[in-house]
């Protein structure tokens, strides 16, 4: 694209680095912002700076949070004996939207992927094992994507979490988690949480 201004080109280039934003869309967004009041643009940039500088990861579940502990972990109304294991914070938000789950979460911050050089040590797996051993946990529910990475992670965690008295279950597959979870409709996702199955059952198939 031919730009008349280096300033414009820089801004478009930055927006173009965002996932799913091509050059044309980037230019449209930049021109849109350029037409806004100074105050609006200030609020826009300030919200990003504040977010980047101040957002935390919950010390218990690693979900994005404004405080040391997220609202879910801090709530006395949640079932503390249930932990739902997900790939990232987007999955927490999607499952919360279904209003079908009342337990806690554990955000792995990714999946085991030898091809991409992501091993168990790069994820929050050790902390999950620690939580299951130290907290009073009845059930760990895996809500991971039905991909090779999801299956590898599930299998690894299942072996790590051999703890009598702790049920291991997984959501009915066919739901795309992580990355595509925003496209999964709430009804289907909600139903797959309430009809979750013991992990062992899925291995024997
Ligand atoms: Zn939390």
Boltz pocket constraint, residues with backbone or C-beta under 6 A from the ligand:
constraints:
  - pocket:
      binder: B
      contacts: [[A, 58], [A, 59], [A, 60], [A, 61], [A, 62], [A, 63], [A, 69], [A, 70], [A, 71], [A, 72], [A, 73], [A, 74], [A, 105]]
      max_distance: 6.0
